[in-house]
Amino acid sequence: MLKKTSFESRGNPTLSIEDFALKLRENGDFWRMHLDYCKSGMNNELGVYSHRQKAPDVTTVGNETTISYSGLIAEDGSVHNIKLVLKIIQRNGALYFSADMENNGDVRINELQYPFFEFEKINENSECDELIVPEGLGRSIKNPHDSVKSAHTEYMAADYKNIWSIYSYPGQMSMPWFGIQSGGKYLYMGWHSEIWRRCSFAIGTEPRESDDKYVIYTISSYPAVNPGEKILYDNFVLAGFDGDWRNGADFYRTWADNEWHHPVRKNGAKQIMGWQRVILKHQYGEIFHTYNDLPRIYKEGAEYGINMILLFAWWKEGMDNGYPNYEPDPDLGGGDMLKKAIEEINEMGGIVVLYANGHLIDASTDYYKNEGIKYTVKDIERNEYREFYKFSNNGTLLRYGHKTFATGCHGTEKWREKLLEIEKKHLSLGSNGTFFDQLGCCFNFCFDDTHEHGRRIDLDPEFRLKTIKEMKKILGNDQYFGTEWTIDRISEEVDFVHGCGFGQNFSEDAYPYVFKYTFPDVLISNRFLHDEREGWKRDLNYAFTFGLIFDVSIYRGRAESVNIVPEYAAYVKKLIDFRKKYLEFFTEGALNMPSVSIPEGVKAAEYRLNGKCIMTVWNDSDEAVEMFGKTIPSDSVDILEPEN
């Protein structure tokens, strides 16, 4: 029996914090800070906890409360000449938190955890709590208190104080908010920062041996306030809703629409159904295809509705080599042959987009040694971040280490100029746009204060966004921009996202409604399905149901073409044909959870557009089910048109 359920979208909080059965831990903290002496052999993460401080000055005027400290006491008893002024403002049903930090001491304020809540319970039964976090496309975690216990590091952190599940944004998280759903209510925490900064959202618990039971709910920001500096961080938000996580998503989307969300989607990009991800020359040097093979590869994929090639390793050095050098390879046929191949594919109605990496610099290149080293990201000890790739053939030696990379800082004009130069190279070769890998992930803190960000270590996101906006300016209306990883402010700037992160393929706790409900118009691919392994159809059904296009990368881009997996290819065609029939719903519609109760083992999503509705339905059970008078076999999908 399908029963209609109701949900009314709300953009503003509907509950005050008092409406929850909140019970704060006695003598718990409501902020924490972590200091750094910045000297070798001295404590580089010295905790300062609110419960250890002398009584602050507290004043309340109207809806604004100010809490002031003239100095701070660290957990080791040391006293620091740091003025901290916290404000809590009640506005439109939500609480907004700010922290003004004035550092007159001899330490650096690396991290602020604020607001910081230690709850004994959020509602009556904590075992019924559900953490909804936009990790990738979304994750649902039942009983988060017990789930956090599995995050114990065993060795690397102070788990004898607290155990933490930490979600970084941007990167691991696609949006800067999360919340706990309990008893028909939703407690939202977010950071509505006008300046796009790195942060972390964290859920913590008591240590293993503790007799207490509580959950910590906080945001970590990274102001890196040096001696002599005064910095304000604001717009941390706590809000309550009568309903579920969608109220929090609406609240965030309303803020985004007012502050930064103004996407312009290219209509042509909406026709992209998926791509064959093709590697021409592998990381260890083996050539799989030449430029001359590309028209055949495209044609074989197009027979199954796959209308794009995302072309990797088309340059001399091959995949994950030579960055940022991108010159056509004579061994693959030379630049003229590459242009000709792209032209032939275009004549068949296809799209070819060339790859580059927007993050890595090959440490073996002359570019790195002579110039790039000046533009790299530096860690807390002012050493370069290094990444090491271990791709190999069928031997073992390269698995111990092959390639070493530094990472480019977008807070340097020369690195941004280098990426623009690469983009122009793409276009000169006839590419139908440009794809820059890792622009939506791998964010770092940069401590090189000679860069444009100066001493502000957390501005990588802000400068990456600047990079992308500059690169978009030179693209024509029929040229597309893509990057890897689903991140709200970047995903809304690009034409397609090469999906990465949690929820890009099926898992039991994947909850892709979270991002797709909030920003349904982003064109995102699935990921990580590389052959006809066990459960391959499940991953494709998942992708189709939640509106993802198809990243076809057989044997991780090494296969001759999609023809090597005919059953897989035929099923992709079936799903693409479904998508084409209702394309406007997938590219223009609003996605939501089903508004009717659905049979056990069935997963579904609703798409609404211009007063009409379709429902993608995936029967993941072992038996056929009946819905709206239609039989849906086990392990299959369909599209229904329920009465509106």
MITISE-218847 format. One record per residue (C-alpha): residue in three letters; x, y, z. Coordinates in steps of 0.1 Angstrom, whole numbers, plus 5000, padded with zeros to 4 digits. Layout:
N
ALAXYZ...
END
This chain:
644
MET500050005000LEU501550344990LYS500650615015LYS501150975008THR503451155031SER503851535034PHE506751765036GLU506652145034SER509952305025ARG510952585049GLY513652835045ASN513752955081PRO514052775115THR510752675130LEU511952585165SER513952755192ILE516752565209GLU514552535240ASP512152315220PHE514652035220ALA515151805250LEU518751925251LYS520751835282LEU524251985283ARG527051805301GLU527751955335ASN530952155334GLY531252095297ASP532852345272PHE531152585249TRP534452675231ARG537952535228MET541152685213HIS544452525203LEU547652725205ASP551052685189TYR554452815203CYS555852785168LYS559152675182SER560852345178GLY560552125209MET557652325224ASN554052235225ASN552452285191GLU548852195201LEU548252345235GLY544552325245VAL542652605260TYR539152505273SER536352735283HIS535652545315ARG539152625328GLN538853005325LYS538053265351ALA534553395349PRO534153615318ASP532253945316VAL528753875302THR526354135289THR523054095271VAL521454375251GLY518254285233ASN518853965213GLU522753985216THR524853835243THR528553925246ILE531053715265SER534553865271TYR537853725284SER540753955291GLY543253655291LEU543253285287ILE544552985308ALA545752685289GLU545352325300ASP548952315314GLY548152625336SER550152875315VAL548453215311HIS548253385277ASN547653755268ILE544753685244LYS541553875244LEU538553675233VAL535153835227LEU532353595218LYS528953715206ILE525753515203ILE522953685183GLN519453545179ARG518053635145ASN515153495125GLY514953195149ALA518553095146LEU521653155168TYR524653325151PHE528053295168SER531153515163ALA534553515179ASP536853825180MET540453715188GLU543153965198ASN546553795203ASN548953995224GLY550953695235ASP553853485223VAL551853195207ARG549753155175ILE546053075178ASN545952785153GLU542452655158LEU539152765173GLN536352505181TYR533252715184PRO530452685189PHE531152375210PHE528352175226GLU528751875249PHE525251705250GLU524251435273LYS521251405250ILE519651605222ASN516251445225GLU514751175247ASN516450865232SER519950915218GLU519950565202CYS517350705178ASP519550995168GLU520551015132LEU523451225119ILE522851355084VAL526151485070PRO526851605034GLU529951385031GLY530251364993LEU526651324981GLY525451245016ARG525750995045SER523250885071ILE524650765104LYS522350595129ASN523150645166PRO526150875159HIS527350845195ASP528150475191SER529350525155VAL532050775166LYS533650505188SER534950335156ALA536950645148HIS539350575177THR542950625163GLU544450375187TYR547750565186MET547850895166ALA545651125187ALA544651195223ASP541650955223TYR541950925261LYS540451285261ASN537951255233ILE537251035203TRP536451225171SER534851175138ILE536151465117TYR534651585084SER536751845064TYR535152115043PRO535552175014GLY536751825004GLN535251535024MET532151745029SER530351894999MET528552165020PRO529452335054TRP526652205075PHE525451895093GLY522851805118ILE521251545141GLN517751435134SER515851305164GLY512251265175GLY510851455145LYS513151745150TYR516451855134LEU519352035150TYR521352215124MET524952355126GLY526652535098TRP529152805088HIS527653065066SER530953235059GLU531053505032ILE534753435028TRP535253085016ARG537552915042ARG538652565051CYS537052425083SER536052095099PHE532851965114ALA533251715142ILE531251475163GLY533051365195THR532451135224GLU533951045258PRO537050825259ARG536550445261GLU537150415299SER534850705308ASP531650655329ASP530150955312LYS528150935280TYR527851245258VAL528251365223ILE530251675212TYR528951885183THR531352155169ILE533052335141SER536752385139SER538052695121TYR541752775115PRO542353145120ALA546153115127VAL546153445147ASN549753545150PRO551153765179GLY549954125172GLU546954025151LYS543254085158ILE540853875137LEU537053825136TYR535453495125ASP531653505124ASN528453355110PHE528653015127VAL524952905130LEU522852685152ALA519152635142GLY516352405151PHE513652275128ASP510352085133GLY510851815106ASP513951665091TRP517251745075ARG515551895044ASN514652195065GLY518352245072ALA519152205035ASP516552465026PHE517952705052TYR521452665037ARG520252695001THR518353015010TRP521653165024ALA523553044994ASP521053194969ASN521453524987GLU525253524989TRP526953334961HIS524753084943HIS524153224907PRO524852934884VAL524652964846ARG524252624831LYS525252564794ASN522452394777GLY524752174757ALA526252024788LYS522851904798GLN523051664769ILE526051484783MET524951134792GLY528351004803TRP531850954790GLN534350694783ARG537350774804VAL540350684783ILE543950664793LEU546350664763LYS549650624781HIS549750474815GLN551650604846TYR554450354841GLY554750424803GLU552750164785ILE550750284755PHE547250154753HIS545850364725THR547050624700TYR545150934688ASN544150744657ASP542150504679LEU539950774693PRO537250794666ARG536750414668ILE536550424706TYR534050704705LYS531950534679GLU531750204699GLY530650394730ALA528150614711GLU526350294701TYR525350274738GLY524450644742ILE527850744757ASN528451074739MET531751204753ILE535351104757LEU537251234788LEU540751194775PHE543551124800ALA547251084794TRP547351244759TRP550651424765LYS554251304761GLU555051204796GLY551851004801MET549450984830ASP550551144863ASN553851244848GLY555251574837TYR552751804853PRO552252084843ASN553852004809TYR551151914783GLU552451864748PRO551051614723ASP553151294720PRO554751204687ASP554550834698LEU550750874700GLY550551044666GLY551451404672GLY549451724676ASP547951724641MET546651374645LEU545051464679LYS543251764663LYS542051544634ALA540751274658ILE538751534678GLU537351684646GLU536151344634ILE534451274668ASN532851624666GLU531551544631MET529851234646GLY528151454672GLY530551364700ILE532451564726VAL536151534736VAL537451704767LEU541251694775TYR542651634809ALA545051844830ASN545751844867GLY545052164885HIS546852064917LEU549951864913ILE553451954901ASP555851674891ALA558951724913SER561151574885THR560351844860ASP562452144850TYR559352364856TYR559352254893LYS563052294898ASN563352634881GLU560052804888GLY557252594903ILE558952554936LYS558252914944TYR554452854940THR553952544961VAL551852494992LYS553752485024ASP552852295056ILE552952415092GLU556752375093ARG557052545059ASN557952235041GLU556152145008TYR553251905009ARG554251604989GLU552051334973PHE553351004962TYR551750784935LYS552350414932PHE550750304900SER552349994885ASN551949724859ASN552049364871GLY555349384890THR556049494925LEU558849754924LEU556750054914ARG554249974941TYR556850094966GLY556850434951HIS557050584916LYS556050954913THR556551244937PHE554551564935ALA554451904951THR551152094950GLY550552434935CYS549152714956HIS546252904940GLY547153204962THR549953274937GLU549353464905LYS551953264886TRP550252924893ARG546953064882GLU548553194850LYS550152854844LEU546752684845LEU545252944821GLU548152864798ILE547352494799GLU543652564792LYS544552764761LYS546652464750HIS543652244753LEU541552474732SER544252514706LEU544152134701GLY540352144694SER539252024728ASN535552084734GLY536352244768THR538752164796PHE538951934825PHE541152014855ASP541451724879GLN541551784917LEU540352144916GLY537452034938CYS539551834963CYS542951804980PHE542552144998ASN545552235020PHE546552485046CYS549352705033PHE551852865057ASP553853045030ASP553053405039THR554853535008HIS551753424988GLU548753644983HIS546853485012GLY549553605036ARG549253465071ARG545753335065ILE546352965061ASP542752865053LEU541953055021ASP542752784995PRO539052754986GLU538653124980PHE541653134957ARG540652814938LEU537352974931LYS539153274917THR541153034894ILE538052874881LYS536253194874GLU539253324855MET539453014834LYS535753014825LYS536053354809ILE537953224779LEU535452944771GLY532852974744ASN529252874748ASP529852534733GLN532952464754TYR532652304788PHE534552314820GLY534752024844THR536651924875GLU536751634900TRP534851614933THR531451734944ILE531852064963ASP528952314964ARG530652644955ILE532852484928SER530152244914GLU527852544908GLU530652714887VAL531452424864ASP529452244836PHE530151884849VAL531751714878HIS533851394876GLY532351244907CYS534551154936GLY534051124973PHE531550934994GLY528150844978GLN529450844942ASN528750474942PHE526450254962SER526950174999GLU524450095026ASP524850425043ALA525050645012TYR522350905013PRO522651104981TYR519451294987VAL521451535008PHE523451714980LYS521051634952TYR518151784971THR520052094979PHE521652154945PRO519751924920ASP520952094888VAL524651994891LEU525751744865ILE527651474884SER529051134873ASN529150814892ARG532650664900PHE534650354909LEU532850104887HIS535649964865ASP534449634852GLU531649374855ARG532549294891GLU529949144914GLY527249404921TRP528049614890LYS524349654881ARG523649774916ASP526050064912LEU524450154879ASN520950134893TYR522050364922ALA523550614898PHE520450624876THR518050654905PHE519750964919GLY520351134886LEU524151064881ILE525551034846PHE527950754838ASP531750744841VAL532650444819SER536250354828ILE536649984821TYR539749844838ARG540350204850GLY540650344815ARG542850074801ALA540349864781GLU540149864743SER536650014745VAL533349964763ASN532749664739ILE534849454762VAL531949444787PRO528849404764GLU526349324792TYR527449634812ALA527349854781ALA523949734771TYR522549814805VAL524150164804LYS522350214771LYS519050114787LEU519450364815ILE520550644792ASP517550584770PHE515350614801ARG517150944811LYS516751094776LYS513051034777TYR512751244808LEU515851454804GLU514351794816PHE513251634849PHE516851524855THR518551844845GLU515952104855GLY513751944881ALA513851954919LEU514851624935ASN513251504967MET512751194987PRO509651004978SER506451164989VAL504850824993SER505850525014ILE507650274993PRO507949894997GLU510949755017GLY514049714996VAL512949984971LYS514850304967ALA513350604949ALA513750964941GLU511151224929TYR511851484903ARG509351774900LEU509252024872ASN506452264862GLY503852094883LYS504651754870CYS506351464888ILE508351154879MET509750894903THR512850694896VAL512350354913TRP515050094920ASN513849754932ASP516849634953SER514949354969ASP514848984959GLU511148994948ALA509149184922VAL507149474936GLU503949654925MET503950034924PHE501150244909GLY499849944890LYS503249854875THR505349554882ILE509049624889PRO511249314888SER514049254913ASP517349424905SER515849664880VAL514850034877ASP511850204862ILE510350554859LEU506850604872GLU504550904868PRO502550914900GLU499451134901ASN500351484913
END
